[in-house]
């Protein structure tokens, strides 16, 4: 049996339960807005089919949470 690298088509055929975008503590403070815009662009450009799209937003007491809610939802 030969081994080969997975192609984009192979990946699209697989059933993934969800895609998770992380906007909170893993993102440096100076990149928060760019990360949110990138997540939104990715979400709009992709057809997830039955795959769930989740995101971890910033903490409720952070200066970014209101923008996370209003721009993502």
Secondary structure, 3 states (H helix, E strand, C coil): CCCCCCCHHHHHHCCCCEEEEECCCCCCHHHHHHHHHHHHHHHHHCCCCCCEEEEECCCCCCCCHHHHHHHHC
